[in-house]
């Protein structure tokens, strides 16, 4: 394998790490919730309506993957997306999902509609 191919493979492996890190409904919800700006952990906890332990587990995974970062101000911890493009990528995926579901809906409607074949 040549150097360019190895480099590409390393890049693709890193992309997979990011995708794996957000491949959970709670983590996607975290990304969606923090789309605008940083949030205190308490507000994130309230918005997600989950336990502190569960939030902590998911936040740790996202931090490890470099998707979110934290800062402290006294006793308060704040989180934010490391790059706004992360939210944009999730929005693109949701748009693709929407089109796919619309296509399936059209297919289901065609099957359900009584026709004279």
Protein Blocks (a to p, Z undefined) as FASTA:
>chain_A
ZZklmmmmmmmmmmmmmmmmmmcfklmmmmmmmmmmccdfklmmmmnopafklmmmmmmm
mmmnomaccddehjbccdddfblklmmmmmmmmmmmmmmmmmmmmmmmmmmpccdZZ
